[in-house]
Amino acid sequence: MSDPACRLLRLVVPVLTGVWLSSCGTDTDDFSRCSPPLAITVTQSPLTFAWEPTGCDVNALTVVQGNTVTIKWHIGANPDRNSIESPVQYGVAPNGVDDALADTLSAGPYTVQVTRLNAAGTALEISKQDFSFVGP
């Protein structure tokens, strides 16, 4: 890449990144208010996940089976930002997320995990909650 083009990229990329991050709920005040862990509540029938404090949107939500790495359902914000609002019903993808088909759950232990993007744009697990699914 030519020197003028490199200089332009060095100037433009940080500015665009700053604009992108500031529009995604990742400013400093948002991080301090939404510092981990968020309080996650799981309710049954329909299976729903809610977290507090209110307004602390997340980047992704994942349900895994027990103490395994077997993913039963995962949703992630698209574009990649903190935009998934509480509450979320299992298997029902909110607008603006990449959605994987939710597996049918059987009775047993599960864990729900939520992640948020930090100011650097890195996704960090900020909360998780174990729960038992009792079935429909």
DSSP file (Angstrom, degrees, kcal/mol; ACC not computed):
  #  RESIDUE AA STRUCTURE BP1 BP2  ACC     N-H-->O    O-->H-N    N-H-->O    O-->H-N    TCO  KAPPA ALPHA  PHI   PSI    X-CA   Y-CA   Z-CA
    1    1 A M              0   0    0      0, 0.0     5,-0.0     0, 0.0     0, 0.0   0.000 360.0 360.0 360.0 141.6    0.0    0.0    0.0
    2    2 A S     >  -     0   0    0      1,-0.1     4,-2.4     4,-0.0     5,-0.2  -0.266 360.0-110.9 -70.7 157.8    1.3    3.5   -0.8
    3    3 A D  H  > S+     0   0    0      1,-0.2     4,-2.5     2,-0.2     5,-0.2   0.898 116.8  50.7 -58.2 -44.7    2.5    5.8    1.9
    4    4 A P  H  > S+     0   0    0      0, 0.0     4,-2.2     0, 0.0    -1,-0.2   0.909 111.4  49.2 -61.0 -38.9   -0.4    8.3    1.4
    5    5 A A  H  > S+     0   0    0      2,-0.2     4,-2.4     1,-0.2    -2,-0.2   0.912 111.1  49.3 -65.9 -41.1   -2.9    5.4    1.6
    6    6 A C  H  X S+     0   0    0     -4,-2.4     4,-2.5     2,-0.2    -1,-0.2   0.916 110.3  50.7 -63.2 -43.2   -1.3    4.1    4.8
    7    7 A R  H  X S+     0   0    0     -4,-2.5     4,-1.3     1,-0.2    -1,-0.2   0.909 110.4  50.0 -61.1 -41.3   -1.4    7.6    6.4
    8    8 A L  H  X S+     0   0    0     -4,-2.2     4,-2.8     1,-0.2     3,-0.3   0.925 110.7  48.8 -63.8 -44.9   -5.1    7.9    5.5
    9    9 A L  H  X S+     0   0    0     -4,-2.4     4,-2.5     1,-0.2    -2,-0.2   0.898 107.4  55.5 -61.8 -40.3   -5.9    4.5    7.0
   10   10 A R  H  < S+     0   0    0     -4,-2.5    -1,-0.2     1,-0.2    -2,-0.2   0.819 115.1  39.9 -62.5 -29.5   -4.0    5.4   10.2
   11   11 A L  H  X S+     0   0    0     -4,-1.3     4,-0.9    -3,-0.3    -2,-0.2   0.873 119.9  42.2 -84.4 -40.3   -6.2    8.5   10.5
   12   12 A V  H  X S+     0   0    0     -4,-2.8     4,-2.9     2,-0.2     5,-0.3   0.902 104.7  60.3 -78.2 -43.1   -9.5    7.0    9.5
   13   13 A V  H  X S+     0   0    0     -4,-2.5     4,-2.8     1,-0.2     5,-0.2   0.915 105.8  46.3 -58.5 -48.6   -9.5    3.7   11.3
   14   14 A P  H  > S+     0   0    0      0, 0.0     4,-2.2     0, 0.0    -1,-0.2   0.894 114.5  49.2 -61.9 -36.1   -9.3    5.0   14.8
   15   15 A V  H  X S+     0   0    0     -4,-0.9     4,-2.2     2,-0.2    -2,-0.2   0.947 113.8  44.6 -66.6 -47.6  -11.9    7.6   14.1
   16   16 A L  H  X S+     0   0    0     -4,-2.9     4,-2.7     1,-0.2    -1,-0.2   0.897 112.7  52.1 -63.6 -39.9  -14.3    5.0   12.6
   17   17 A T  H  X S+     0   0    0     -4,-2.8     4,-2.8    -5,-0.3     5,-0.2   0.913 109.4  49.9 -62.5 -42.5  -13.6    2.6   15.4
   18   18 A G  H  X S+     0   0    0     -4,-2.2     4,-2.2    -5,-0.2    -2,-0.2   0.896 112.0  47.4 -63.0 -41.2  -14.4    5.3   18.0
   19   19 A V  H  X S+     0   0    0     -4,-2.2     4,-1.3     2,-0.2    -2,-0.2   0.927 113.1  49.2 -65.0 -44.6  -17.7    6.1   16.3
   20   20 A W  H  < S+     0   0    0     -4,-2.7     3,-0.4     1,-0.2    -2,-0.2   0.935 113.5  45.3 -61.1 -48.2  -18.6    2.5   16.1
   21   21 A L  H ><>S+     0   0    0     -4,-2.8     3,-1.4     1,-0.2     5,-1.2   0.885 110.3  53.5 -65.8 -38.6  -17.9    1.7   19.7
   22   22 A S  H 3<5S+     0   0    0     -4,-2.2     3,-0.5     1,-0.3    -1,-0.2   0.758 108.0  51.7 -69.9 -21.2  -19.7    4.8   21.0
   23   23 A S  T 3<5S+     0   0    0     -4,-1.3    -1,-0.3    -3,-0.4    -2,-0.2   0.409 101.4  64.8 -91.3   3.8  -22.8    3.8   19.1
   24   24 A C  T < 5S-     0   0    0     -3,-1.4    58,-0.9    -4,-0.2    -1,-0.2   0.144 113.7-100.0-115.6  19.4  -22.8    0.3   20.6
   25   25 A G  T   5S+     0   0    0     -3,-0.5    -3,-0.1    56,-0.1    -2,-0.1   0.840  91.4 116.4  68.7  30.5  -23.4    0.8   24.3
   26   26 A T      < +     0   0    0     -5,-1.2    -4,-0.1    93,-0.1    95,-0.1   0.144  34.1 126.8-118.6  19.4  -19.7    0.4   25.0
   27   27 A D  S  > S-     0   0    0     -5,-0.2     4,-1.8    -6,-0.1     3,-0.3  -0.284  75.8 -99.0 -74.0 167.3  -18.8    3.8   26.4
   28   28 A T  H  > S+     0   0    0      1,-0.2     4,-2.1     2,-0.2     5,-0.2   0.869 121.8  51.4 -56.8 -44.5  -17.1    4.1   29.7
   29   29 A D  H  > S+     0   0    0      1,-0.2     4,-2.2     2,-0.2    -1,-0.2   0.892 108.4  53.0 -61.5 -39.2  -20.3    4.9   31.7
   30   30 A D  H  > S+     0   0    0     -3,-0.3     4,-1.9     1,-0.2    -1,-0.2   0.893 108.8  49.9 -62.9 -40.3  -22.0    1.9   30.2
   31   31 A F  H  < S+     0   0    0     -4,-1.8    -2,-0.2     2,-0.2    -1,-0.2   0.908 111.5  46.8 -67.5 -41.6  -19.2   -0.4   31.3
   32   32 A S  H >< S+     0   0    0     -4,-2.1     3,-0.9     1,-0.2    -1,-0.2   0.903 115.7  45.6 -68.6 -38.3  -19.1    0.9   34.9
   33   33 A R  H 3< S+     0   0    0     -4,-2.2    -1,-0.2     1,-0.2    -2,-0.2   0.828 120.0  40.9 -70.1 -32.1  -22.9    0.6   35.2
   34   34 A C  T 3< S+     0   0    0     -4,-1.9    -1,-0.2    -5,-0.2    -2,-0.2  -0.023  82.9 149.4-106.8  28.5  -22.9   -2.8   33.6
   35   35 A S    <   -     0   0    0     -3,-0.9    -3,-0.1     1,-0.1    91,-0.0  -0.313  50.1 -54.4 -66.1 147.4  -19.9   -4.2   35.3
   36   36 A P  S    S+     0   0    0      0, 0.0    91,-0.1     0, 0.0    -1,-0.1  -0.243 106.9  46.5 -68.1 156.8  -19.9   -8.0   35.9
   37   37 A P        -     0   0    0      0, 0.0     2,-0.2     0, 0.0    90,-0.2   0.578  66.0-163.0 -87.5 147.4  -21.5   -9.9   37.2
   38   38 A L        -     0   0    0     88,-0.3     2,-0.7    76,-0.1    90,-0.2  -0.594  31.1-110.4 -78.3 150.8  -25.0   -9.1   35.9
   39   39 A A  E     -A   52   0A   0     13,-1.9    13,-1.6    -2,-0.2     2,-0.4  -0.767  36.6-161.1 -86.5 114.8  -27.8  -10.7   37.9
   40   40 A I  E     -A   51   0A   0     -2,-0.7     2,-0.4    11,-0.2    11,-0.2  -0.834   6.4-166.3-102.2 132.8  -29.5  -13.4   35.7
   41   41 A T  E     -A   50   0A   0      9,-3.2     9,-2.5    -2,-0.4     2,-0.5  -0.966   3.2-160.7-116.7 133.2  -32.9  -14.7   36.5
   42   42 A V  E     -A   49   0A   0     -2,-0.4     2,-0.3     7,-0.2     7,-0.2  -0.961   9.7-175.4-115.2 125.4  -34.3  -17.8   34.8
   43   43 A T  E   > -A   48   0A   0      5,-2.4     5,-2.4    -2,-0.5     2,-0.2  -0.894  15.8-133.2-118.7 152.7  -38.0  -18.5   34.7
   44   44 A Q  T   5 +     0   0    0     -2,-0.3     3,-0.1     3,-0.2    89,-0.0  -0.622  67.9  54.6 -99.7 158.2  -39.8  -21.6   33.4
   45   45 A S  T   5S+     0   0    0     -2,-0.2    -1,-0.2    90,-0.1     2,-0.1   0.909 127.6  22.7  53.9  72.7  -42.8  -22.0   31.2
   46   46 A P  T   5S-     0   0    0      0, 0.0     2,-0.4     0, 0.0    -3,-0.1   0.548 109.5-124.7 -83.2 153.4  -41.8  -20.4   28.9
   47   47 A L  T   5 +     0   0    0     -3,-0.1    43,-2.9    43,-0.1     2,-0.4  -0.462  42.7 173.9 -64.3 118.3  -38.1  -20.7   29.6
   48   48 A T  E   < -AB  43  89A   0     -5,-2.4    -5,-2.4    -2,-0.4     2,-0.5  -0.980  25.2-151.9-135.8 141.9  -36.9  -17.1   29.8
   49   49 A F  E     +AB  42  88A   0     39,-3.0    39,-2.7    -2,-0.4     2,-0.3  -0.956  19.1 173.5-115.1 128.3  -33.6  -15.4   30.7
   50   50 A A  E     -A   41   0A   0     -9,-2.5    -9,-3.2    -2,-0.5     2,-0.3  -0.956   7.2-168.7-130.8 151.5  -33.5  -11.9   32.2
   51   51 A W  E     -A   40   0A   0     -2,-0.3   -11,-0.2   -11,-0.2     5,-0.2  -0.968  16.1-101.6-141.0 157.3  -30.6   -9.9   33.5
   52   52 A E  E    S+A   39   0A   0    -13,-1.6   -13,-1.9    -2,-0.3     2,-0.2  -0.927  79.6  55.2-133.6 156.3  -30.1   -6.7   35.5
   53   53 A P  S >  S-     0   0    0      0, 0.0     3,-1.5     0, 0.0    -2,-0.1   0.400  89.0-112.2 -75.5 157.4  -29.4   -3.9   35.7
   54   54 A T  T 3  S+     0   0    0      1,-0.2    -2,-0.1    -2,-0.2     3,-0.1  -0.272  99.5  30.2 -57.3 140.1  -32.0   -2.8   33.2
   55   55 A G  T 3  S+     0   0    0      1,-0.1     2,-1.4    31,-0.1    -1,-0.2   0.446  78.9 125.1  88.9   0.7  -30.5   -1.4   30.0
   56   56 A C    <   -     0   0    0     -3,-1.5    -1,-0.1    -5,-0.2    27,-0.1  -0.645  45.7-168.0 -92.6  79.6  -27.3   -3.5   30.1
   57   57 A D        -     0   0    0     -2,-1.4     2,-0.2    25,-0.2    28,-0.2  -0.293   6.5-142.2 -66.8 153.0  -27.6   -5.1   26.7
   58   58 A V  B     -C   84   0B   0     26,-2.3    26,-2.8    58,-0.1    25,-1.1  -0.713  15.1-136.3-117.6 167.1  -25.4   -8.0   25.9
   59   59 A N  S    S+     0   0    0     56,-3.0    18,-3.0     1,-0.3     2,-0.3   0.777  83.9   3.2 -90.5 -33.1  -23.5   -9.3   22.8
   60   60 A A  E     -DE  76 115C   0     55,-1.4    55,-2.0    16,-0.2     2,-0.4  -0.993  52.2-156.3-154.4 155.7  -24.3  -13.0   23.1
   61   61 A L  E     -DE  75 114C   0     14,-2.2    14,-2.5    -2,-0.3     2,-0.4  -0.997  16.8-176.5-136.3 131.6  -26.3  -15.5   25.1
   62   62 A T  E     -DE  74 113C   0     51,-2.6    51,-2.9    -2,-0.4     2,-0.5  -0.991  14.1-157.8-132.9 136.5  -25.4  -19.2   25.2
   63   63 A V  E     -DE  73 112C   0     10,-3.0     9,-3.2    -2,-0.4    10,-1.4  -0.970  18.2-175.9-112.5 123.7  -27.2  -22.1   26.9
   64   64 A V  E     -DE  71 111C   0     47,-2.8    47,-2.4    -2,-0.5     2,-0.6  -0.850  30.5-105.9-117.9 155.8  -24.9  -25.2   27.6
   65   65 A Q  E >   - E   0 110C   0      5,-2.3     3,-2.3    -2,-0.3     5,-0.4  -0.694  67.5 -60.3 -84.6 121.4  -25.8  -28.5   29.0
   66   66 A G  T 3  S-     0   0    0     43,-2.0    -2,-0.1    -2,-0.6    44,-0.1  -0.063 110.3 -24.0  48.0-134.6  -24.7  -29.1   32.6
   67   67 A N  T 3  S+     0   0    0     43,-0.1    -1,-0.3    42,-0.0     2,-0.1  -0.025 117.2  97.8 -97.7  29.1  -21.0  -28.8   33.1
   68   68 A T  S <  S-     0   0    0     -3,-2.3    -4,-0.0     2,-0.1     0, 0.0  -0.371  81.2-119.9-103.6-175.5  -20.2  -29.7   29.5
   69   69 A V        +     0   0    0     -2,-0.1     2,-0.8    -5,-0.1    -3,-0.1   0.130  67.6 130.5-108.8  16.7  -19.4  -27.6   26.5
   70   70 A T        -     0   0    0     -5,-0.4    -5,-2.3     1,-0.0     2,-0.5  -0.621  51.8-145.8 -75.3 109.0  -22.4  -28.9   24.6
   71   71 A I  E     +D   64   0C   0     -2,-0.8    -7,-0.3    -7,-0.2     3,-0.1  -0.646  23.0 177.9 -81.4 125.2  -24.2  -25.9   23.3
   72   72 A K  E    S-     0   0C   0     -9,-3.2    31,-2.8    -2,-0.5     2,-0.3   0.733  72.3  -2.6 -95.4 -29.5  -28.0  -26.2   23.2
   73   73 A W  E     -D   63   0C   0    -10,-1.4   -10,-3.0    29,-0.2    -1,-0.4  -0.941  61.6-178.5-162.0 141.1  -28.7  -22.6   21.9
   74   74 A H  E     -D   62   0C   0     -2,-0.3    26,-1.3   -12,-0.2     2,-0.4  -0.989   1.2-177.9-144.4 134.2  -26.6  -19.6   21.0
   75   75 A I  E     -DF  61  99C   0    -14,-2.5   -14,-2.2    -2,-0.3     2,-0.4  -0.987   5.8-173.7-127.8 144.2  -27.5  -16.1   19.8
   76   76 A G  E     -DF  60  98C   0     22,-1.6    22,-3.5    -2,-0.4   -16,-0.2  -0.999  30.5-105.1-138.3 140.4  -25.1  -13.4   18.9
   77   77 A A  E     - F   0  97C   0    -18,-3.0    20,-0.3    -2,-0.4    19,-0.1  -0.324  35.6-129.5 -63.2 140.6  -25.7   -9.7   18.0
   78   78 A N  S    S+     0   0    0     18,-2.6     2,-0.2     2,-0.1    -1,-0.0  -0.928  99.2  37.5-137.3 111.3  -25.3   -8.9   14.3
   79   79 A P  S    S-     0   0    0      0, 0.0     2,-1.0     0, 0.0     4,-0.1   0.460 118.5-101.4 -70.5 166.8  -23.6   -6.5   13.8
   80   80 A D  S    S+     0   0    0     -2,-0.2     2,-0.3     2,-0.1    -2,-0.1  -0.446  80.0 107.1 -68.8  97.6  -21.2   -7.5   16.6
   81   81 A R  S    S-     0   0    0     -2,-1.0     2,-1.4   -22,-0.2    -4,-0.2  -0.950  81.9 -80.2-159.0 172.7  -22.2   -5.1   19.4
   82   82 A N  S    S+     0   0    0    -58,-0.9   -23,-0.3    -2,-0.3   -25,-0.2  -0.687  78.7 121.2 -83.2  91.6  -24.0   -5.0   22.8
   83   83 A S        +     0   0    0     -2,-1.4     2,-0.7   -25,-1.1    -1,-0.2   0.352  27.0 111.1-138.7   5.5  -27.6   -5.0   21.5
   84   84 A I  B     -C   58   0B   0    -26,-2.8   -26,-2.3    -3,-0.2     2,-0.2  -0.775  56.4-150.7 -88.5 117.1  -29.4   -8.0   22.9
   85   85 A E        -     0   0    0     -2,-0.7   -28,-0.1   -28,-0.2    -2,-0.1  -0.561  23.4 -79.4 -89.8 149.4  -32.0   -6.7   25.4
   86   86 A S  S    S+     0   0    0     -2,-0.2   -36,-0.2   -35,-0.1   -31,-0.1  -0.647  97.0  47.0 -81.2 143.5  -33.3   -8.5   28.4
   87   87 A P        -     0   0    0      0, 0.0     2,-0.4     0, 0.0   -37,-0.2   0.640  62.3-179.9 -90.3 167.2  -35.4  -10.7   28.6
   88   88 A V  E     -B   49   0A   0    -39,-2.7   -39,-3.0    -2,-0.1     2,-0.4  -0.998  19.5-141.2-129.7 129.6  -34.9  -13.4   26.0
   89   89 A Q  E >   -B   48   0A   0     -2,-0.4     3,-2.2     3,-0.3   -41,-0.3  -0.752  35.9 -99.2 -90.0 135.1  -37.1  -16.4   25.6
   90   90 A Y  T 3  S+     0   0    0    -43,-2.9   -43,-0.1    -2,-0.4    -1,-0.1  -0.270 106.4   8.7 -54.9 128.5  -35.4  -19.7   24.9
   91   91 A G  T 3  S+     0   0    0      1,-0.1     2,-0.7     9,-0.1    -1,-0.3   0.374 102.8 105.8  83.2  -4.1  -35.5  -20.5   21.2
   92   92 A V    <   -     0   0    0     -3,-2.2    -3,-0.3     7,-0.0    -1,-0.1  -0.909  62.2-147.9-112.6 105.9  -37.0  -17.1   20.2
   93   93 A A        -     0   0    0     -2,-0.7     3,-0.1    -5,-0.1     6,-0.1  -0.569  11.7-134.0 -76.9 125.1  -34.4  -15.0   18.5
   94   94 A P    >   -     0   0    0      0, 0.0     3,-0.7     0, 0.0    -1,-0.1  -0.285  40.9 -79.6 -65.9 163.0  -34.7  -11.3   19.1
   95   95 A N  T 3  S+     0   0    0      1,-0.2     3,-0.1   -18,-0.0     0, 0.0  -0.342 114.3  29.7 -60.4 144.7  -34.4   -9.0   16.1
   96   96 A G  T 3  S+     0   0    0      1,-0.3   -18,-2.6    -3,-0.1     2,-0.3   0.751  94.4 112.4  79.8  25.7  -30.8   -8.3   15.0
   97   97 A V  E <   -F   77   0C   0     -3,-0.7     2,-0.5   -20,-0.3    -1,-0.3  -0.945  69.6-119.1-128.0 152.7  -29.2  -11.5   16.1
   98   98 A D  E     -F   76   0C   0    -22,-3.5   -22,-1.6    -2,-0.3     2,-0.5  -0.791  42.4-155.2 -81.2 128.2  -27.6  -14.5   14.4
   99   99 A D  E     -F   75   0C   0     -2,-0.5     2,-0.4   -24,-0.2   -24,-0.2  -0.913  17.0-163.3-118.4 131.4  -29.7  -17.4   15.5
  100  100 A A        -     0   0    0    -26,-1.3   -26,-0.2    -2,-0.5     2,-0.1  -0.834  42.6 -94.2-101.2 148.6  -28.9  -21.0   15.7
  101  101 A L        -     0   0    0     -2,-0.4     2,-0.3     1,-0.1   -27,-0.1  -0.418  44.1-120.6 -61.5 130.9  -31.8  -23.5   16.0
  102  102 A A        -     0   0    0    -11,-0.2   -29,-0.2    -2,-0.1     2,-0.1  -0.595  22.3-129.3 -78.1 130.7  -32.5  -24.2   19.6
  103  103 A D        -     0   0    0    -31,-2.8     2,-0.3    -2,-0.3   -31,-0.1  -0.456  30.8 -99.4 -72.4 151.0  -32.1  -27.9   20.7
  104  104 A T        -     0   0    0     -2,-0.1     2,-0.3     1,-0.0    -1,-0.1  -0.564  41.5-136.2 -69.1 131.8  -35.0  -29.4   22.6
  105  105 A L        -     0   0    0     -2,-0.3     2,-0.2    -3,-0.0     3,-0.1  -0.704  14.1-158.0 -93.4 143.1  -34.1  -29.4   26.3
  106  106 A S        -     0   0    0     -2,-0.3    27,-0.2     1,-0.1    29,-0.2  -0.684  43.5 -72.8-106.2 168.6  -34.7  -32.4   28.5
  107  107 A A  S    S+     0   0    0     -2,-0.2    27,-0.2    27,-0.2    -1,-0.1  -0.365  90.3  79.5 -60.0 138.0  -35.0  -32.2   32.3
  108  108 A G  E    S- G   0 133C   0     25,-1.5    25,-2.6    -3,-0.1     2,-0.2  -0.885  79.6 -40.7 150.1 179.5  -31.7  -31.6   33.8
  109  109 A P  E     + G   0 132C   0      0, 0.0   -43,-2.0     0, 0.0     2,-0.3  -0.517  51.8 166.2 -81.4 142.4  -29.0  -29.0   34.7
  110  110 A Y  E     -EG  65 131C   0     21,-3.0    21,-2.7   -45,-0.3     2,-0.4  -0.907  24.2-139.5-142.1 168.2  -28.0  -26.3   32.2
  111  111 A T  E     -EG  64 130C   0    -47,-2.4   -47,-2.8    -2,-0.3     2,-0.5  -1.000   6.7-154.5-133.2 134.3  -26.0  -23.0   32.3
  112  112 A V  E     -EG  63 129C   0     17,-2.5    17,-2.4    -2,-0.4     2,-0.4  -0.924  15.8-169.8-105.2 135.0  -26.9  -19.8   30.6
  113  113 A Q  E     -EG  62 128C   0    -51,-2.9   -51,-2.6    -2,-0.5     2,-0.4  -0.964   5.4-164.5-124.2 139.9  -23.9  -17.5   29.8
  114  114 A V  E     -EG  61 127C   0     13,-2.5    12,-2.3    -2,-0.4    13,-1.4  -0.968   4.9-164.4-123.8 144.5  -24.0  -13.9   28.6
  115  115 A T  E     -EG  60 125C   0    -55,-2.0   -56,-3.0    -2,-0.4   -55,-1.4  -0.909   2.3-165.2-124.5 153.4  -21.2  -11.9   27.1
  116  116 A R  E     - G   0 124C   0      8,-2.1     8,-2.8    -2,-0.3     2,-0.4  -0.954  25.6-115.1-130.6 152.1  -20.6   -8.2   26.5
  117  117 A L  E     - G   0 123C   0     -2,-0.3     6,-0.2     6,-0.2     2,-0.1  -0.708  30.5-144.3 -82.6 138.1  -18.1   -6.3   24.3
  118  118 A N    >   -     0   0    0      4,-2.1     3,-2.1    -2,-0.4   -92,-0.0  -0.314  38.5 -83.8 -90.2-176.6  -15.6   -4.2   26.3
  119  119 A A  T 3  S+     0   0    0      1,-0.3   -98,-0.1     2,-0.1   -93,-0.1   0.772 131.2  54.3 -61.2 -26.6  -14.2   -0.8   25.1
  120  120 A A  T 3  S-     0   0    0      2,-0.1    -1,-0.3   -99,-0.0     3,-0.1   0.489 120.4-108.8 -85.0  -3.0  -11.6   -2.7   23.0
  121  121 A G  S <  S+     0   0    0     -3,-2.1     2,-0.4     1,-0.3    -2,-0.1   0.626  72.1 141.3  86.2  13.5  -14.3   -4.7   21.3
  122  122 A T        -     0   0    0      1,-0.0    -4,-2.1     2,-0.0     2,-0.5  -0.769  51.9-127.5 -92.1 131.8  -13.4   -8.0   23.0
  123  123 A A  E     -G  117   0C   0     -2,-0.4     2,-0.4    -6,-0.2    -6,-0.2  -0.662  31.3-175.3 -79.5 125.6  -16.3  -10.2   24.0
  124  124 A L  E     -G  116   0C   0     -8,-2.8    -8,-2.1    -2,-0.5     2,-0.5  -0.975  30.3-119.9-124.4 134.7  -16.0  -11.2   27.7
  125  125 A E  E     +G  115   0C   0     -2,-0.4   -10,-0.3   -10,-0.2     3,-0.1  -0.601  37.0 171.9 -67.9 122.9  -18.3  -13.6   29.6
  126  126 A I  E     +     0   0C   0    -12,-2.3     2,-0.3    -2,-0.5   -88,-0.3   0.641  56.8   9.5-111.0 -18.0  -19.7  -11.4   32.3
  127  127 A S  E     -G  114   0C   0    -13,-1.4   -13,-2.5   -90,-0.2    -1,-0.3  -0.991  52.2-179.3-158.0 151.4  -22.3  -13.6   33.9
  128  128 A K  E     -G  113   0C   0     -2,-0.3     2,-0.4   -15,-0.2   -15,-0.2  -0.984   7.3-164.6-149.4 152.6  -23.5  -17.1   34.0
  129  129 A Q  E     -G  112   0C   0    -17,-2.4   -17,-2.5    -2,-0.3     2,-0.2  -0.986  14.3-139.5-141.2 125.7  -26.3  -18.8   35.9
  130  130 A D  E     +G  111   0C   0     -2,-0.4     2,-0.3   -19,-0.2   -19,-0.2  -0.580  31.7 168.1 -77.5 146.5  -26.9  -22.5   36.5
  131  131 A F  E     -G  110   0C   0    -21,-2.7   -21,-3.0    -2,-0.2     2,-0.5  -0.985  32.4-126.7-153.8 159.9  -30.5  -23.7   36.2
  132  132 A S  E     -G  109   0C   0     -2,-0.3     2,-0.5   -23,-0.2   -25,-0.1  -0.946  20.7-141.9-109.8 129.9  -32.6  -26.8   36.0
  133  133 A F  E     -G  108   0C   0    -25,-2.6   -25,-1.5    -2,-0.5   -89,-0.0  -0.792  12.8-171.4 -90.3 129.8  -35.1  -27.2   33.2
  134  134 A V        -     0   0    0     -2,-0.5   -27,-0.2     1,-0.2    -1,-0.1   0.494  40.8-115.0-101.2  -4.7  -38.2  -28.9   34.4
  135  135 A G              0   0    0      1,-0.2    -1,-0.2   -29,-0.2   -90,-0.1  -0.071 360.0 360.0  94.2 165.5  -39.8  -29.4   31.0
  136  136 A P              0   0    0      0, 0.0    -1,-0.2     0, 0.0   -92,-0.0   0.483 360.0 360.0 -69.6 360.0  -42.9  -28.0   29.2
